[in-house]
Amino acid sequence: MSTSSPPQPTLLTHLSFLKESILGLLSPWGFLSLSASFLPRTILSLIQQQRYSVLFSPARLQEAWFTEFWTGLAGPNIRLNAGERVVPLLRGYASRGQVTETQVGPAIAGTVIEVGAGAGLWVDVYRQVADVRAPDADEGVEGVTKRKNVNNGNGEGKGVITRIYGVEPNPNQHPHLHRAIAAAKLEDVYQIVPVGIEDLDNGAMWDGRVEKGSVDCIVSILCLCSIPEPEKNIRELYSYLKKGGRWYVFEHVRCEHGLFMQFYQRLLNVFWPHFIGGCLLCRPTEKTIREAGPWDSIDVGQPATEPWYQVVPHVLGVFTK
Ligand SMILES: C[S@@+](CC[C@H](N)C(=O)[O-])C[C@H]1O[C@@H](n2cnc3c(N)ncnc32)[C@H](O)[C@@H]1O
């Protein structure tokens, strides 16, 4: 019997790895340049709409610019790439940061808070991953669940979503979000909450109320990088979840491995928030959610396909209260 040693990497393999790594390290600068290219057209469009006051408010100009960039280019691309992970996550097909072949946890169901709903990039996914049905006044959530004869997200199969609160403070995103809700025919279930999560409990700021301890699921997709006072507000969000409630997370987080990557991410972060609507790269979001309160189970991780040079690494998974 002949034994053959594994093939040795050739010079070409090394060179191609080097090229791939360098391009990967440089790609975020390309993303910033693309965002910069949307600033002139944002200014032009504000002038055409005679929204001159926005031009003189750096915060409002940044919101308008971010919306142009996100709806015009970044969002649809992210939806295309991240959809492979986010859709299975919400269906209960993800464990340790990886997509699984079988269902390993409950699908999203019940009353849902979508944090930082943006332009509604993920709104149609609710229809894909769950049955959606607003409870009739005399029927209630329990009735819907019984009648549809599917579980309420505590076992296998699809759940029933009865209410979605899309928390989104940037008013420029709202027309896009409204269109996405209408396209998905979710008008009677999906309510836009036009404030930041820090004001979710402030009845004077919006027309509605979410009781603490009443929410079945929280969905946060690429948004906890942008909220103010993350420790305080993530703790606050935790308090809205009922016992057994689940927090589905797909967020980018601080680089934890290798001094070089930690330094490089911090360097990029000097510029990043100015170009990407205030988004901060170096937040330890997984740790912050872990520490928000006691969890019954935590099943999160970094997708294995992300290489060592990933300057914007992600965490994907579910926290169960
Ligand atoms: C990078 S975008 C992601 C939007 C959406 N989740 C998506 O994947 O397309 C971050 C979103 O968080 C929103 N955001 C910023 N501050 C927030 C706050 N205090 N509370 C809730 N959302 C906030 C921004 O307006 C923005 O729409």
The ligand as a Tripos MOL2 file, in Angstrom:
@<TRIPOS>MOLECULE
LIG
   27    29     1     0     0
SMALL
NO_CHARGES

@<TRIPOS>ATOM
      1 C1        -26.9700   49.9460    9.7640 C.3       1 LIG1
      2 S1        -28.6470   50.3710    9.8890 S.3       1 LIG1
      3 C2        -29.4030   48.7890    9.7840 C.3       1 LIG1
      4 C3        -30.8360   48.8720    9.4460 C.3       1 LIG1
      5 C4        -31.5330   47.4990    9.2720 C.3       1 LIG1
      6 N1        -31.5250   46.7250   10.4850 N.3       1 LIG1
      7 C5        -30.9140   46.7480    8.1410 C.2       1 LIG1
      8 O1        -30.2960   45.6910    8.3760 O.co2     1 LIG1
      9 O2        -31.0390   47.2030    6.9970 O.co2     1 LIG1
     10 C6        -28.8320   50.8030   11.6030 C.3       1 LIG1
     11 C7        -30.1960   51.3400   11.9150 C.3       1 LIG1
     12 O3        -30.2830   51.6000   13.3260 O.3       1 LIG1
     13 C8        -31.0430   52.7730   13.4890 C.3       1 LIG1
     14 N2        -30.8370   53.3940   14.7920 N.ar      1 LIG1
     15 C9        -29.9670   54.3840   15.1190 C.ar      1 LIG1
     16 N3        -30.1350   54.7440   16.4020 N.ar      1 LIG1
     17 C10       -31.1250   53.9630   16.8950 C.ar      1 LIG1
     18 C11       -31.7700   53.8970   18.1560 C.ar      1 LIG1
     19 N4        -31.4180   54.7050   19.1490 N.pl3     1 LIG1
     20 N5        -32.7600   53.0060   18.3170 N.ar      1 LIG1
     21 C12       -33.1290   52.1980   17.2920 C.ar      1 LIG1
     22 N6        -32.5540   52.2210   16.0850 N.ar      1 LIG1
     23 C13       -31.5650   53.0920   15.8750 C.ar      1 LIG1
     24 C14       -30.5680   53.6650   12.3440 C.3       1 LIG1
     25 O4        -31.4560   54.7260   12.0930 O.3       1 LIG1
     26 C15       -30.4670   52.6670   11.2280 C.3       1 LIG1
     27 O5        -31.6530   52.5850   10.4780 O.3       1 LIG1
@<TRIPOS>BOND
     1     1     2 1
     2     2     3 1
     3     2    10 1
     4     3     4 1
     5     4     5 1
     6     5     6 1
     7     5     7 1
     8     7     8 2
     9     7     9 1
    10    10    11 1
    11    11    12 1
    12    11    26 1
    13    12    13 1
    14    13    14 1
    15    13    24 1
    16    14    15 ar
    17    14    23 ar
    18    15    16 ar
    19    16    17 ar
    20    17    18 ar
    21    17    23 ar
    22    18    19 1
    23    18    20 ar
    24    20    21 ar
    25    21    22 ar
    26    22    23 ar
    27    24    25 1
    28    24    26 1
    29    26    27 1
@<TRIPOS>SUBSTRUCTURE
     1 LIG1         1 GROUP 0 **** ****
